[in-house]
Amino acid sequence: MTCTRFGRWLVAAVLTLIAAGLWQQSSADSPVQPPPTQLPGHNALLMGTDWYPEQWPEERWEIDLQMMEDAHLNVARIAEFAWSTMEPAQGNYKFDWLERAIRQAEKHHIAIVLGTPTAAPPAWLTQRYPDTLRVESNGRPVAHGNRAHGSVTSLTYREFCHQIAEQMAKRFGKDPNVVGWQIDNEYGYGMMSYDSDTRQMFQQWLKTKYKTLDALNQHWTTSYWSQTYDNWEEIPIPVGENNPGLMMDWQRFTTYAWTSYQQNQIDAMRPHAAPQQFITGNFMGYGFDPIDHFVITKPLTFVAWDDYVGTGHLDPDTNGISHDAMRGLKRENIWVIETQPGFVNWASVNNSLDKGEVRAMAWHDVGHGADEVSYWQWRSALNGQEEIHGALVGPDGKPEPLLPEVAQTAKEFADLQGVFRDTRVVSDVALLQDYESRWAINWQKHTEKYDQFAILKSYYHALRAISQSIDIVSPDVSLDQYKLVVAPDLNVIPQERAQHLEDYVKNGGHLVLGPRSGLKDQFNGLIPIRQPGYLAEALGGQVEQYYALEKTIPASGSLGTGEVSVWAEFLKTTPPDAEVLLRYGKSNGWLDEQPAIVTRKYGRGRITYIGGVLSDGLVGAAAQWMTKSSGISPAFGRVPDGIEVCRRIGPRGAVYVLINFGGEKRSVTLPHAMQSLLEQREVSQVELPQYGVAVLADTKAN
Ligand code: GLA
């Protein structure tokens, strides 16, 4: 091929790709792979609802689907509780009604996510096969009539789950209107069965892990309180307090049980499901921790989660932490597959979100990386435990007052899909979270006042106010993209993890460890080196002692003056280049004048240890110092208090979502002129009333 012919061929090839929508401009730091959450042939931003056609006469379906289409909704999740309708008697599968619902939805351009119904096994199943019912820790099987009553470890139950999932996938795995699958529902809140088969499985799992009882006895230090095991069958399922090693392994087994329960359904579906059909699960945000989510989400296409406020109003930090943590599980965009249609029915006070707040919340979701938002639910069943939950349509079949607000937001999503195509959240700052550290601290809090979430939130709030974008990730992933990594309380730091973190610092990163870091190994045992254990040498310092505090104590240093409460560790430094940034004031004598924060340059980076739970002012000062010394600047620029800034980056530049969560109207001056996409004009300043939203395209960002 001559040069000219090759040139012409290249131009033709690019034009074909552009026509097919497959060509995108890429730059060095632009992601080129479309996020798996954005479905080929569908809008980049989707909005949907959870619909239960099995609860309504078929004549009604057309009306509901037309109403959904009129409200610009384009996804419906269905069937996740419809087992007794899909298999009314053992082996008697009835999918024709589901097929009709899917076809009818298709006519209205509503894509379907099918849920496997395994969170609600039917009565014929649990009554004929009682070993499928979960046994509670008091030894009693749960009664039929609620949900999450199946035993995740029952092989009989798994067989039934496999069959229903397989039958569904055989029937709908190639259905053009079924875009993906959700397995089960909220994974049974992580509840386990305490029956003898489960205990035997746990013992077998331990045997596979430790090989010999000698190894297990040694790692759990079972000589303490005569806990030594001579036989695998002697090992109990922990109920309440037990050996910390045993408790850690039971929790890991819980993760294994749910992950293999999930895998059983993936294996049933994958051979029949078209490759473009995704498989996900609906998780419950940062706060839900009985299962290690880094492990269970690995085999899924992407992470979806259920975002509820409950009592009160949306707190952008609390909601942002959950989004960022869910996004951090696979370091990919997410779906909010369920969210609050105004109010719920399970909180202490089921107040409604304010007018405008539901829309603001949906845009908050998008700003933090959601590509779909779906309201639970379209219309409440006329009976059942959730009769008086919020919905988009009332019992009379007419719109609830909230529906127009949802429809407006859905229309905005549909209109702006082009600019969100292939965009992701990209951050310079990461917070580390680790389920094993969370369990370890919660089992031995040492002071009931120790609140890991509150500590995480204090750093999140202060750092996000400066950087305007944060990732929350596992300590074990590659951290090289971050200028600053903060681990508020990484209790478990085995040798390998320490090496990984030390390498991050050596390569130029700034690692900040909070109190209680590096106390434990992977067996939940104490590391025989003072905290932060295997990182003490790099720090050039160590924790001499930790104290649960009865009252707050003063602290001061180059970071300023403030207070430490709940927890304080005093440090000792050895090399002269380890710097003390804060010291405790008068306290219990032991802490008086001792170092509270130590920092040291190490390799090409820096490692810092913060020994106490700092007052908000000190967290703010620490955040200023950390971000400044790590070269971090705001993603957008200064904004008034109450304005939440979110940024997504893609091949065409940055898209900012600004939301006013402050009570009053705010005026925001932009760093430079941008395109206001909701107003369709160029702006240098935006006025945002309470819950007001601006979506701004900044093509200069790349
Ligand atoms: C959960 C469940 C839904 C529904 C909602 C109600 O998230 O997944 O089935 O019960 O709560 O808020």
Residues whose N, C-alpha, C, O or C-beta is under 5 A from the ligand:
A	BS01	GLA	N185 E186 D306 E338 V344 W376
